Amino acid sequence: MSTKHPQPGLDGRHRDADGRISQKHGNTQVGTLRDAYGEDFAAGCRSDMKLSTLLDRTGELSLSQYLKGSR
């Protein structure tokens, strides 16, 4: 009997049961995101700031949108 594992999504994230790529949670800390996106991610922000706070302050709706706007 074989067990299927969900296919990985973008940036190593996994897909939800309905096939959508799971989103980063708002309580993810900037320091954790720096591990994935580099030390210059959200420059000037504390490493313990939550993603939801960063998005509120920048007016972006998602991490993907923030990444596109910060380039």
Buried (B, 14 or more C-beta within 10 A) or exposed (E): EEEEEEEEBEEEEEBEEEEEBEBBEEEBBBBBBBEEBEEEBBEEBEEEBBBEBBBEEBEBEEBBEBBEEEE
